[in-house]
């Protein structure tokens, strides 16, 4: 049921922040326990999971096994995947798929009524369950949103963002919220016994991204500001085939297109991925992204060619991608599609254990804002939605089995606080800086410059929203500067190989990132950074 926040008491039991897959699934799994679900945008909008085209990876086909799925996950993760976590998630895939079916998700079936499965990059078997080819995310979110709205135990508050996490003696006491579309509004304080952050990723810290506007790293930032341990923030996955038509966010050309035989070519019509990896277009995403980046940097451009593989079947098989192309004046049945790498998924996030618990008592995190160890340095295709539902269910079970303390009484909203309205020019500069220096290819001078500029912005930002963006960006940039090797999605041209001694996950916090910035503050190397446009 939908509520106005001002009709609620300021003392609630469980608060879930985020209207994407992890937040919705967790709220439903907690029913009939009362929960308050805070969503920045109306349900069905503003969540990266709603835009997911690939589907959900699950070993549900005959001959496939969770062990094989976990092995593929580990192989792609650059030596940093927690193998027990990967296997646990793979083993829980089938029951979570059946949960989604029960909530009304219309997964594709074959002629015999079995779940239809497709193949994507770096999977050794066909194990991706889809909805009408490229519509899995939207269909899942639509089904779950409808179920949430019908569930009496879920109090839904739309149009509010969490801009601060409140703690006392190392434990959560509540949240500071603000109206998402009224940045000048007075903050609202909400006491809570348990907080689940499911706020999504950080794509909009970059100038070119496939993520919705709401994916600006707010959840990561408020947890870090409260002292949470942050894991692996340097590992940002860039999707190699965002459609380069000048839109923000950039439309996505799903990896499933390449799974169906579409190829990558440059402006001369030459395929180029075979020179980078034996799997060519089906190589791990980080390798494909760098291959695409290199063609663009060399001035040859990069394009997706589905003419021979799909031709006239394109619109029926991949209606979402087809519609994006047609809207931009491109007919993918007869023309090649211009592409570019775009910030797509954050492997890093709030460090959580196997139950989704963070280092702060009373704070859980699920979905992209968390870091479970499942993805390592590079996420395997279509594992993100699976991880979201598995951990959402685990979090719900953990909370349901716990006796929660009464929260401390919260003060009223501060009389004077930073505004919620970010400086548009400062946001553009931040996004340009991240794309230029903390993007697909990185080096020491660029990362050092990014760290210094972002740290200054984090200190001096006049708005809470901009400060939170800068906080998350600083965590990414500082950890990328510190990791002097190339591993998975983190590629440094000045350290182009992996270092075996560094094959361990990063565990850090905001104080450590600020210390790195301070150490670099005496080495100014001013550059001019131009915004990148998809």
C-alpha positions as semicolon CSV with decimal commas, in nm:
position;residue;x (nm);y (nm);z (nm)
1;X;0,000;0,000;0,000
2;X;0,118;0,352;-0,075
3;X;0,159;0,604;0,206
4;X;0,253;0,965;0,235
5;X;0,566;0,983;0,447
6;X;0,410;1,248;0,669
7;X;0,133;1,007;0,770
8;X;0,385;0,758;0,910
9;X;0,521;0,765;1,259
10;X;0,888;0,852;1,266
11;X;0,963;0,520;1,434
12;X;0,945;0,214;1,213
13;X;1,067;-0,143;1,224
14;X;1,237;-0,234;0,896
15;X;1,313;0,017;0,621
16;X;1,420;-0,094;0,274
17;X;1,569;0,178;0,054
18;X;1,543;0,105;-0,317
19;X;1,270;0,005;-0,560
20;X;1,476;-0,226;-0,780
21;X;1,488;-0,604;-0,781
22;X;1,670;-0,651;-0,449
23;X;1,446;-0,408;-0,260
24;X;1,118;-0,539;-0,398
25;X;1,212;-0,904;-0,355
26;X;1,332;-0,848;0,002
27;X;1,009;-0,668;0,096
28;X;0,800;-0,952;-0,047
29;X;1,008;-1,216;0,128
30;X;0,961;-1,035;0,461
31;X;0,580;-1,034;0,426
32;X;0,368;-1,042;0,634
33;X;0,616;-0,858;0,856
34;X;0,553;-0,484;0,820
35;X;0,821;-0,303;0,623
36;X;0,856;0,047;0,482
37;X;0,990;0,059;0,126
38;X;1,144;0,388;0,014
39;X;1,176;0,440;-0,363
40;X;1,324;0,750;-0,523
41;X;1,116;0,701;-0,838
42;X;0,772;0,548;-0,888
43;X;0,799;0,169;-0,879
44;X;0,904;0,035;-1,216
45;X;1,112;0,342;-1,294
46;X;1,463;0,447;-1,196
47;X;1,597;0,097;-1,126
48;X;1,883;-0,050;-1,327
49;X;1,731;-0,396;-1,287
50;X;1,426;-0,279;-1,484
51;X;1,658;-0,208;-1,777
52;X;1,840;-0,543;-1,768
53;X;1,808;-0,704;-2,108
54;X;2,012;-1,021;-2,069
55;X;1,813;-1,209;-1,808
56;X;1,902;-1,426;-1,509
57;X;2,171;-1,691;-1,509
58;X;2,050;-2,019;-1,358
59;X;2,154;-2,380;-1,411
60;X;1,803;-2,507;-1,482
61;X;1,856;-2,682;-1,815
62;X;1,916;-3,054;-1,853
63;X;2,286;-3,135;-1,827
64;X;2,381;-2,805;-1,661
65;X;2,484;-2,785;-1,295
66;X;2,535;-2,518;-1,028
67;X;2,896;-2,634;-1,005
68;X;2,952;-2,556;-1,374
69;X;2,784;-2,218;-1,329
70;X;3,007;-2,139;-1,032
71;X;3,317;-2,249;-1,225
72;X;3,232;-2,005;-1,506
73;X;3,179;-1,727;-1,251
74;X;3,516;-1,798;-1,090
75;X;3,697;-1,816;-1,424
76;X;3,579;-1,469;-1,526
77;X;3,636;-1,300;-1,188
78;X;4,009;-1,236;-1,219
79;X;4,113;-1,445;-0,919
80;X;3,903;-1,250;-0,668
81;X;3,576;-1,444;-0,661
82;X;3,482;-1,595;-0,326
83;X;3,432;-1,951;-0,448
84;X;3,196;-2,051;-0,167
85;X;2,979;-1,748;-0,236
86;X;2,967;-1,821;-0,609
87;X;2,866;-2,182;-0,552
88;X;2,606;-2,088;-0,292
89;X;2,441;-1,840;-0,526
90;X;2,443;-2,088;-0,816
91;X;2,280;-2,353;-0,599
92;X;2,004;-2,116;-0,491
93;X;1,925;-2,007;-0,846
94;X;1,652;-2,260;-0,923
95;X;1,437;-2,190;-0,614
96;X;1,466;-1,815;-0,670
97;X;1,356;-1,855;-1,033
98;X;1,052;-2,047;-0,908
99;X;0,981;-1,764;-0,661
100;X;0,980;-1,518;-0,949
101;X;0,748;-1,742;-1,148
102;X;0,514;-1,747;-0,847
103;X;0,520;-1,367;-0,841
104;X;0,404;-1,366;-1,204
105;X;0,723;-1,323;-1,406
106;X;0,652;-1,466;-1,755
107;X;0,986;-1,628;-1,838
108;X;1,017;-1,760;-2,192
109;X;0,929;-2,126;-2,247
110;X;1,022;-2,370;-2,520
111;X;0,772;-2,571;-2,722
112;X;0,762;-2,838;-2,452
113;X;0,684;-2,587;-2,177
114;X;1,029;-2,588;-2,017
115;X;1,215;-2,270;-1,932
116;X;1,392;-2,153;-2,246
117;X;1,760;-2,075;-2,190
118;X;2,006;-1,873;-2,393
119;X;2,382;-1,836;-2,388
120;X;2,587;-1,527;-2,311
121;X;2,955;-1,444;-2,301
122;X;3,186;-1,666;-2,095
123;X;2,910;-1,910;-1,996
124;X;2,992;-2,271;-2,084
125;X;2,625;-2,361;-2,132
126;X;2,293;-2,211;-2,230
127;X;2,163;-2,101;-1,888
128;X;2,015;-1,752;-1,922
129;X;1,638;-1,733;-1,868
130;X;1,478;-1,446;-2,060
131;X;1,148;-1,270;-2,109
132;X;1,074;-1,210;-2,477
133;X;1,436;-1,200;-2,572
134;X;1,557;-0,874;-2,416
135;X;1,279;-0,775;-2,174
136;X;1,364;-0,971;-1,860
137;X;1,442;-0,678;-1,631
138;X;1,133;-0,478;-1,720
139;X;0,905;-0,781;-1,690
140;X;1,049;-0,885;-1,354
141;X;1,019;-0,537;-1,206
142;X;0,666;-0,495;-1,342
143;X;0,552;-0,823;-1,187
144;X;0,716;-0,756;-0,851
145;X;0,594;-0,394;-0,840
146;X;0,236;-0,509;-0,892
147;X;0,273;-0,770;-0,619
148;X;0,427;-0,518;-0,378
149;X;0,142;-0,274;-0,433
150;X;-0,105;-0,552;-0,346
151;X;0,079;-0,658;-0,030
152;X;-0,075;-0,493;0,282
153;X;0,237;-0,535;0,498
154;X;0,449;-0,319;0,266
155;X;0,421;0,056;0,324
156;X;0,543;0,218;0,004
157;X;0,690;0,568;0,003
158;X;0,774;0,693;-0,346
159;X;0,963;1,006;-0,441
160;X;1,212;1,017;-0,151
161;X;1,587;0,958;-0,142
162;X;1,800;0,858;0,155
163;X;2,074;1,117;0,188
164;X;2,226;1,013;0,521
165;X;2,240;0,703;0,739
166;X;2,203;0,775;1,110
167;X;2,398;0,571;1,364
168;X;2,479;0,568;1,733
169;X;2,748;0,357;1,900
170;X;2,814;0,175;1,574
171;X;2,452;0,076;1,515
172;X;2,184;0,205;1,280
173;X;1,920;0,433;1,430
174;X;1,753;0,565;1,117
175;X;1,772;0,762;0,796
176;X;1,763;1,120;0,677
177;X;1,537;1,146;0,370
178;X;1,454;1,422;0,125
179;X;1,202;1,457;-0,154
180;X;1,368;1,342;-0,475
181;X;1,214;1,612;-0,695
182;X;1,216;1,893;-0,440
183;X;1,577;1,941;-0,341
184;X;1,491;2,255;-0,145
185;X;1,254;2,063;0,082
186;X;1,338;2,018;0,447
187;X;1,495;1,678;0,527
188;X;1,276;1,420;0,700
189;X;1,415;1,204;0,979
190;X;1,297;0,844;1,011
191;X;1,395;0,613;1,297
192;X;1,448;0,248;1,207
193;X;1,550;-0,070;1,381
194;X;1,688;-0,224;1,063
195;X;1,785;-0,067;0,731
196;X;1,832;-0,256;0,405
197;X;2,011;-0,056;0,137
198;X;1,918;-0,169;-0,215
199;X;1,989;0,158;-0,392
200;X;2,169;0,027;-0,700
201;X;2,498;0,121;-0,856
202;X;2,719;0,412;-0,956
203;X;2,680;0,437;-1,334
204;X;2,584;0,805;-1,332
205;X;2,919;0,895;-1,187
206;X;3,035;0,849;-1,548
207;X;2,959;1,059;-1,854
208;X;2,860;0,753;-2,058
209;X;2,645;0,496;-1,880
210;X;2,361;0,254;-1,939
211;X;2,223;0,318;-1,589
212;X;1,923;0,534;-1,496
213;X;1,975;0,876;-1,342
214;X;1,910;0,743;-0,992
215;X;2,225;0,524;-1,006
216;X;2,454;0,790;-0,865
217;X;2,612;0,595;-0,580
218;X;2,397;0,743;-0,301
219;X;2,364;0,422;-0,102
220;X;2,735;0,350;-0,122
221;X;2,809;0,705;-0,009
222;X;2,578;0,716;0,293
223;X;2,706;0,380;0,416
224;X;3,067;0,494;0,372
225;X;2,996;0,819;0,555
226;X;2,857;0,617;0,843
227;X;3,181;0,418;0,859
228;X;3,091;0,102;0,668
229;X;3,363;-0,115;0,517
230;X;3,361;-0,088;0,137
231;X;3,484;-0,374;-0,080
232;X;3,642;-0,369;-0,427
233;X;3,528;-0,019;-0,532
234;X;3,785;0,004;-0,812
235;X;3,614;-0,269;-1,015
236;X;3,362;-0,105;-1,250
237;X;3,231;-0,306;-1,542
238;X;3,190;-0,123;-1,870
239;X;2,939;-0,276;-2,106
240;X;3,110;-0,293;-2,445
241;X;2,801;-0,233;-2,657
242;X;2,610;0,073;-2,546
243;X;2,444;0,229;-2,850
244;X;2,633;0,546;-2,933
245;X;2,361;0,791;-3,033
246;X;2,415;1,078;-2,787
247;X;2,152;0,977;-2,532
248;X;2,207;0,995;-2,154
249;X;2,177;0,727;-2,037
250;X;2,290;0,536;-2,343
251;X;2,061;0,256;-2,465
252;X;2,205;-0,090;-2,433
253;X;2,258;-0,347;-2,707
254;X;2,234;-0,665;-2,503
255;X;2,512;-0,918;-2,500
256;X;2,257;-1,177;-2,609
257;X;2,285;-1,030;-2,960
258;X;2,643;-1,153;-2,976
259;X;2,528;-1,481;-2,826
260;X;2,301;-1,513;-3,132
261;X;2,588;-1,448;-3,371
262;X;2,610;-1,069;-3,411
263;X;2,967;-0,952;-3,471
264;X;3,174;-0,647;-3,383
265;X;3,332;-0,455;-3,669
266;X;3,516;-0,126;-3,710
267;X;3,438;0,150;-3,957
268;X;3,625;-0,041;-4,227
269;X;3,394;-0,338;-4,182
270;X;3,670;-0,549;-4,023
271;X;3,605;-0,780;-3,728
272;X;3,858;-0,702;-3,456
273;X;3,787;-0,911;-3,144
274;X;3,961;-1,228;-3,266
275;X;4,291;-1,045;-3,224
276;X;4,214;-0,987;-2,856
277;X;4,073;-1,322;-2,739
278;X;4,002;-1,673;-2,875
279;X;3,631;-1,630;-2,794
280;X;3,622;-1,311;-3,002
281;X;3,283;-1,141;-2,950
282;X;3,200;-1,381;-2,666
283;X;3,511;-1,298;-2,461
284;X;3,465;-1,163;-2,108
285;X;3,316;-0,815;-2,099
286;X;3,630;-0,635;-1,983
287;X;3,826;-0,767;-2,282
288;X;3,551;-0,682;-2,528
289;X;3,514;-0,333;-2,377
290;X;3,886;-0,266;-2,420
291;X;3,873;-0,396;-2,777
292;X;3,587;-0,159;-2,860
293;X;3,762;0,126;-2,676
294;X;4,080;0,070;-2,879
295;X;3,898;0,091;-3,212
296;X;3,728;0,415;-3,110
297;X;4,054;0,561;-2,977
298;X;4,225;0,473;-3,306
299;X;3,959;0,665;-3,497
300;X;3,812;0,362;-3,671
301;X;3,492;0,351;-3,466
302;X;3,314;0,039;-3,345
303;X;2,986;-0,113;-3,458
304;X;2,760;-0,409;-3,386
305;X;2,661;-0,599;-3,700
306;X;2,351;-0,817;-3,663
307;X;2,248;-0,812;-4,028
308;X;2,353;-1,167;-4,112
309;X;2,283;-1,318;-3,770
310;X;1,932;-1,178;-3,724
311;X;1,826;-0,965;-4,019
312;X;1,448;-0,947;-4,041
313;X;1,412;-1,142;-3,715
314;X;1,572;-0,858;-3,515
315;X;1,249;-0,678;-3,415
316;X;1,081;-0,994;-3,292
317;X;1,382;-1,135;-3,107
318;X;1,511;-0,811;-2,951
319;X;1,229;-0,555;-2,954
320;X;1,385;-0,320;-2,696
321;X;1,713;-0,282;-2,884
322;X;1,527;-0,258;-3,215
323;X;1,310;0,025;-3,083
324;X;1,614;0,218;-2,955
325;X;1,782;0,188;-3,294
326;X;1,475;0,290;-3,492
327;X;1,423;0,592;-3,264
328;X;1,777;0,702;-3,354
329;X;1,722;0,653;-3,727
330;X;1,912;0,323;-3,749
331;X;1,754;0,013;-3,905
332;X;1,952;-0,275;-3,747
333;X;1,819;-0,523;-4,003
334;X;2,012;-0,345;-4,278
335;X;2,260;-0,118;-4,095
336;X;2,541;-0,162;-3,844
337;X;2,487;-0,010;-3,498
338;X;2,741;0,242;-3,357
339;X;2,857;0,138;-3,010
340;X;3,082;0,251;-2,725
341;X;3,175;0,114;-2,382
342;X;2,960;0,254;-2,100
343;X;2,965;0,227;-1,721
344;X;2,727;-0,058;-1,656
345;X;2,780;-0,244;-1,330
346;X;2,977;-0,196;-1,008
347;X;3,137;-0,513;-0,872
348;X;3,236;-0,317;-0,563
349;X;3,007;-0,187;-0,293
350;X;2,921;-0,215;0,074
351;X;3,104;-0,521;0,205
352;X;2,853;-0,780;0,327
353;X;2,870;-1,132;0,465
354;X;2,674;-1,436;0,349
355;X;2,357;-1,301;0,512
356;X;2,386;-0,955;0,360
357;X;2,503;-0,794;0,686
358;X;2,737;-0,495;0,660
359;X;3,001;-0,392;0,915
360;X;2,744;-0,162;1,080
361;X;2,502;-0,330;1,316
362;X;2,147;-0,310;1,183
363;X;2,252;-0,234;0,824
364;X;2,208;-0,486;0,544
365;X;2,279;-0,432;0,175
366;X;2,164;-0,619;-0,133
367;X;2,189;-0,589;-0,508
368;X;2,443;-0,371;-0,682
369;X;2,510;-0,144;-0,384
370;X;2,659;-0,444;-0,203
371;X;2,975;-0,645;-0,263
372;X;2,935;-1,012;-0,175
373;X;3,248;-1,152;-0,336
374;X;3,045;-1,324;-0,606
375;X;3,177;-1,119;-0,898
376;X;3,542;-1,062;-0,812
377;X;3,713;-0,830;-1,057
378;X;3,469;-0,890;-1,341
379;X;3,103;-0,993;-1,335
380;X;2,985;-1,286;-1,542
381;X;2,693;-1,194;-1,766
382;X;2,345;-1,214;-1,609
383;X;2,474;-1,297;-1,261
384;X;2,368;-0,963;-1,116
385;X;1,993;-1,023;-1,110
386;X;2,055;-1,369;-0,965
387;X;2,274;-1,230;-0,688
388;X;2,010;-0,967;-0,612
389;X;1,729;-1,217;-0,552
390;X;1,947;-1,467;-0,366
391;X;2,076;-1,207;-0,121
392;X;1,740;-1,034;-0,088
393;X;1,595;-1,365;0,028
394;X;1,885;-1,422;0,265
395;X;1,851;-1,074;0,413
396;X;1,480;-1,124;0,469
397;X;1,545;-1,455;0,642
398;X;1,816;-1,301;0,859
399;X;1,599;-1,008;0,966
400;X;1,301;-1,235;1,029
401;X;1,510;-1,446;1,266
402;X;1,647;-1,155;1,465
403;X;1,517;-0,961;1,762
404;X;1,568;-0,599;1,669
405;X;1,649;-0,336;1,931
406;X;1,434;-0,030;1,977
407;X;1,587;0,265;1,793
408;X;1,709;0,569;1,977
409;X;1,489;0,877;1,958
410;X;1,587;1,085;1,658
411;X;1,626;1,460;1,658
412;X;1,414;1,669;1,428
413;X;1,556;1,756;1,090
414;X;1,849;1,996;1,122
415;X;1,757;2,361;1,099
416;X;2,041;2,424;0,859
417;X;2,172;2,156;0,626
418;X;2,325;2,137;0,284
419;X;2,076;2,181;0,005
420;X;1,972;1,888;-0,206
421;X;2,019;2,074;-0,536
422;X;2,348;1,982;-0,705
423;X;2,536;2,225;-0,929
424;X;2,474;2,089;-1,280
425;X;2,810;2,210;-1,409
426;X;2,992;2,047;-1,117
427;X;2,810;1,719;-1,181
428;X;2,911;1,733;-1,548
429;X;3,275;1,795;-1,453
430;X;3,270;1,505;-1,209
431;X;3,124;1,267;-1,466
432;X;3,374;1,382;-1,729
433;X;3,661;1,333;-1,485
434;X;3,550;0,981;-1,401
435;X;3,510;0,880;-1,766
436;X;3,840;1,033;-1,871
437;X;4,058;0,907;-1,585
438;X;3,874;0,628;-1,399
439;X;3,723;0,456;-1,701
440;X;3,799;0,164;-1,930
441;X;4,174;0,242;-1,941
442;X;4,351;0,404;-1,646
443;X;4,697;0,531;-1,551
444;X;4,872;0,686;-1,252
445;X;4,867;1,054;-1,357
446;X;4,501;1,045;-1,453
447;X;4,393;0,860;-1,141
448;X;4,596;1,091;-0,917
449;X;4,439;1,395;-1,076
450;X;4,092;1,246;-1,038
451;X;4,149;1,168;-0,672
452;X;4,264;1,523;-0,595
453;X;3,979;1,693;-0,779
454;X;3,711;1,463;-0,642
455;X;3,839;1,496;-0,285
456;X;3,816;1,873;-0,312
457;X;3,463;1,843;-0,446
458;X;3,365;1,608;-0,165
459;X;3,485;1,859;0,096
460;X;3,335;2,167;-0,065
461;X;3,011;2,047;-0,228
462;X;2,724;2,274;-0,132
463;X;2,460;2,009;-0,187
464;X;2,417;1,673;-0,018
465;X;2,344;1,505;-0,351
466;X;2,669;1,626;-0,507
467;X;2,867;1,542;-0,195
468;X;2,733;1,187;-0,204
469;X;2,829;1,151;-0,571
470;X;3,178;1,276;-0,489
471;X;3,207;1,039;-0,192
472;X;3,137;0,734;-0,407
473;X;3,361;0,862;-0,687
474;X;3,646;0,917;-0,441
475;X;3,621;0,559;-0,316
476;X;3,644;0,427;-0,673
477;X;3,925;0,656;-0,785
478;X;4,141;0,617;-0,472
479;X;4,120;0,237;-0,479
480;X;4,194;0,234;-0,854
481;X;4,503;0,448;-0,791
482;X;4,616;0,213;-0,515
483;X;4,581;-0,110;-0,718
484;X;4,898;-0,101;-0,927
485;X;4,815;-0,387;-1,160
486;X;4,554;-0,482;-1,418
487;X;4,292;-0,733;-1,313
488;X;3,947;-0,797;-1,456
489;X;3,765;-0,473;-1,529
490;X;4,045;-0,266;-1,374
491;X;4,298;-0,202;-1,650
492;X;4,599;0,024;-1,600
493;X;4,805;0,098;-1,906
494;X;5,106;0,170;-1,681
495;X;5,066;-0,166;-1,504
496;X;4,918;-0,383;-1,782
497;X;4,958;-0,725;-1,618
498;X;4,825;-0,883;-1,303
499;X;5,044;-0,919;-0,994
500;X;4,990;-1,254;-0,818
501;X;5,061;-1,101;-0,477
502;X;4,770;-0,860;-0,529
503;X;4,513;-1,134;-0,594
504;X;4,302;-1,034;-0,299
505;X;3,991;-0,827;-0,252
506;X;4,015;-0,462;-0,151
507;X;3,865;-0,374;0,187
508;X;3,865;-0,003;0,255
509;X;3,667;0,285;0,401
510;X;3,612;0,655;0,341
511;X;3,886;0,758;0,584
512;X;4,140;0,556;0,385
513;X;4,026;0,712;0,057
514;X;4,059;1,060;0,205
515;X;4,406;0,975;0,332
516;X;4,511;0,876;-0,019
517;X;4,376;1,206;-0,149
518;X;4,570;1,394;0,117
519;X;4,890;1,213;0,022
520;X;4,840;1,321;-0,340
521;X;4,744;1,680;-0,265
522;X;5,098;1,814;-0,307
523;X;5,130;1,684;-0,664
524;X;4,900;1,906;-0,874
525;X;4,888;1,810;-1,242
526;X;4,611;2,024;-1,391
527;X;4,447;1,895;-1,705
528;X;4,149;2,000;-1,907
529;X;3,881;1,734;-1,909
530;X;3,614;1,746;-2,177
531;X;3,279;1,571;-2,123
532;X;3,243;1,238;-2,305
533;X;2,926;1,194;-2,507
534;X;2,786;0,856;-2,606
